[in-house]
């Protein structure tokens, strides 16, 4: 009876806690494109993507210098993950400053790409502790893509939950290493193919299927071993490889918003991917430590079941919510 009550407590606490974490910390950056134009009067086309979380925009507002006047303002368009604004400004943005109002109170970044008439492109990253940008400054170093990769994994709760599910599903260290390696290899493949524009899928359906993959894994976790699907019984690494292909497309969607410098395309892609893996390893190490502590008190099995049910509840909500957004 005590174990049943403890299991129920873990499920409720886990569902609420993970849900709140997901709502507060999902990493979805804002993105601003500044494209220099000269169609009779020099200026810049501005594309501002204000991120959407839980069907609500994250309140981030770009503030330009006083001499920058907005013209040709188009009605905003609603995308799957952002509210998109278009306008033009006739000031020289290349020599001005930009501040993002609301960024210090958020849990996200703003990515800025500046494209000059001669094709030169610079990328910048604004963070809550540094919400303003002097466009005369040097562009963000390529190493910043490593940090972005870590943040996207750690704050991308859907990817974290899938890694947690794999950890709970496989108890033998060698089998876990093989499965995580298969997941890493597969999402690296689709990430690279998508960045090279050899594979392209809309983010909306991709995000919905990613949520479904978490639901599938949670369902397998609560089943007795003989009731599990053939896909997971003998070779769980095959399941991880298949779903990793989908998660790679999710990573690619974030990277598409950021953009990659042409001169350092492969290096920045590699650093972003290595950052994802570093975040993944950090999650696994923390899980291993947590599992060891639970095993000392005999709570590991109860927690595993509670965590699986919590994952399943949240994945069900995500699947329904993300599917409805497609219509």
N, C-alpha and C positions, 0 to 999 in steps of 0.2 A: 504493500500500500504506500509506504514511504517512497519507494522508488518510482511508483506511478505518479505521485504528486510532484516529486522532483523533476521527472520528465516533463510533466505539464508546465511546470514553472520555467524550465529551460526553453521550451518551445515558445511560450508567450514572451518571455524576456528576450529571447533571441530574435523573434519576429519583429518586436517593437524596436529593439536596439539596432538591428541591421537595417530596418526600414528608415529609422531616423538617421543613421549613418549614411545610408545611400542618398537620402534626400539632401542632407547637408553637405556631403563631401564628394558627390560624383564629379569627376574632373571633366568639365566641358568648357574649354576656353572661348572667350570672345575673339573675334578675328576682324582686323581692319586691313583693307587693301587700299593703297594710295597709288594711283596710276597717273603719271604725268602725261598731259595731252597738249597739243598745240593745233587747234582747229580754227585759227584766226586770232584767238586770244589765249595766251598761255594759262594753264591752270592744272587742276588735278581732279580726276574722277575718284570719288570716295565710295567704297562699298563697306558697310559696317554690318557685321553679323553679331547680333545680340543673342547669347545662348539661351535656350529654353530648357528648363528642368521642371518636370511635373506639370507640363502644360502652362507654365508661367515663366515669363522672361526674367532673367537675372538682371536686376536694375543697375546696368552699367551705361554711363553716358559719356561720350567723347566730348572734351572741351578744347576748342582750338584757340589760337591767339585772336585778339580783338579785331585784327584787320582781315581775318578770314570770314568772308560772307558766304553763306550757303545759298546756292541757286540750283534750279532744275531739280528740285526735291521731288522724288517719285514716291508714290504710296508704298508703304512697307509690304513685303511679301512674306508669307509664313512658310518656312521650310520645316523639315522634319526635326531639326535640332536647333534652329535659330530663326530669329526674326531679322529679315534682311532689308537694309536701307540703302538707297542710292542717292547721291547728290553730287554736285560739282562745287568747287571753290576756286576762285581766281587768284588767291594769294599763293606765295611761294612756300608750300609746305616743307620743301626741302631745307628751309632755313628757319623753321618755326618750331614751336613746342606743342605737345599734345598731352593732355591730362585725362585720365579716365575717372570720372566721378563715380563713387560707389565701390571702386575696386578694393580699397583698404578694408571694407566690411564683407568681402566675399571670400570664397574658398577656391578661386580660380585664377587664371592668368589671362592676359590679353596679348594676342600675337599680332604684330604689325608688319606688313610687307610693303616696301616702297619700291616702285618700279619707275626708273627714269626714262626719258625719251630715247637715250642711247642703248636701252636694254639692260643697263646696270640694275641689279636688284639687291636690296638690303633687307634683312629680317631682324626684327627686334622682339623682345619679350618683356612685357610689363607685368609686375607681380604686386600683390597686396602691399608689400613693404616698399615698393618703388613704382607708384602709379603714374608717374609723369615721364615724358620722353623728349629729349632734345634731338631732333632729326639730323642735326649736324654731327652728332656723336657717331662713333664707330658702331657698326652693326653687331648684333649678338654673336659671340664666338660659336664656332661649330660645336664645341663641347656642351653648349646649352641644350643640344638635342638629346644628350645623355640624361640630363636632369628632367627634361620633358617626358622622356620614356619612362623613367622611374615614377614620376608623378602620375602619368596616365595609368600605369598598372596599379599603384597603391591606392589612388583615389577613384579608380574605375571599379566600382564595387561588383559589377557583374563579372568581370574577369577575375577579381579576387575570390569571389564565391566559387567559381569553377575550379580554381587551384585548390581551395579548401576542400571541395568535394573530392577531387582526386586524392588528396592527402588522406581523407577519411576512408576512402574506398579501398585503398591499397595499404596493407600493413607491412609487407616485406620491403626493406630498404632497396634491394636491387630492382624489384619490380616497380617500385615508385620512381626510381631514377630512370628506368626505361620508359615509363609512361610519361613523365614530365619531359623527357628528351623528345619523345614523339610529338607531344603538344607544342614544344618550342620549335621544332623543325617545321611542322606544318604551318603554324601561324607566321613563321619567318618567310615561308614560300609565298603565301598569298599576300603578305605585306609587300614583298618586293615586286611581285607581279602587278599588284594594284598601283604602286608608285610609278612603275614603268608604263602604266596604262595598257597593259596586256590583258588585264581582267578588271572589269568595272561593274559594280552592282550598286543599286540605290541603298543608302544607309538605313532607311526605314525598315524594309523587309529584313535586312541583315541583322539589325538590332533585335527585331522580334524573334528571329530564329536563334540568336544567341541566348535570349531569355529562355526559349524552349529547350536549349541544350542543358541549361542549369536545372530546369524542371526534370528532364530525363535522368540526369545524374542523381538528383535528390530522390527520385522514385526508386532508382536502383539501390540506393543506400538503405532504404527502409524495407526492402524485400529480403526474404531469406535467400541464401545463396542459390538454392535449387530453383527458385522462382525468377531469377534474374534472366535478362535476355541473353541470347547467344553472343551478342556483340560485346558484352562485358564479362561473361563467365570465364572464358579461357584466355582471351587476349585483350585486356583493358587498354593496352597501348593503341590498338586499332581504333577504339572509340575515341581516345584522346586525340589521335591524329586527325580523324574525320572532323571532330568539333573544333580542333585547332585551326583548320582551314577557315572556318567561319569567324573565329575570333581574330584571325589575322586581317580579315576584311574590316572588322570593327576598328582595329588599330590603324588601318590604312585610312579610314574615314577621318580620324583625328589628325593624322599626318597630312592629309589633303588640305585640311583647314589651315594648318601651320604653313605649309609650303616648304620646299627644300631649295637651298642655293644651288644653282646650276654648276658652279665651279667645284663644289664639294658634295655633289649628289650622293655618291656612294659612301663617303665617309660619314656624312650626316645621317644617312639611312642606317648604316652600321651602328652608329652611336645611339640612335633612337632604339634600335632593336636590343642592343646590349643593356641600355637603361631599363627596358621592359624586363629582361632576364634578371637584372640585379634586383629589381623590385620583387620579382617572382621568388628568387632565392631568399630574400629577406622574409617574405611571407611564410615560406616553408620552414625556415629556421625558427621563427616565432611559434609556428604551429607545433613543431617538434618539442620545443621547450614547454609549451602549454600542455601538450599531451603527456609529457613526463610528469608534470606537477599533478595532473588529474589522476594519473595511474597510481600515484603515491597514496591517494585518498580513496581509490576504488571507484571513481566517478566517471571514468573514461567512456564506458559503454553507454551510460545514461546520457552523457553529454553528446556523444556521437549521434544517438537517435534524435535528441532534441535539436541538434544543429541541422540534421537532414530534414526534419519536418519544417524548421524555420526557413531553410533554403527553398523548400518546395512551395511554401506559402508565398514567399516574396517573388519567386520565379513565376508562379501562376499569375500574380498581380501584374508583373512586368509584361508577360506574354499577352495578356488581355489588353492592357493599356497601350502597348506598342502596336498591337494589331489594329486597334481602333483608330490610332493616329494615321493609319494608311488610307482611311476612307474619308 
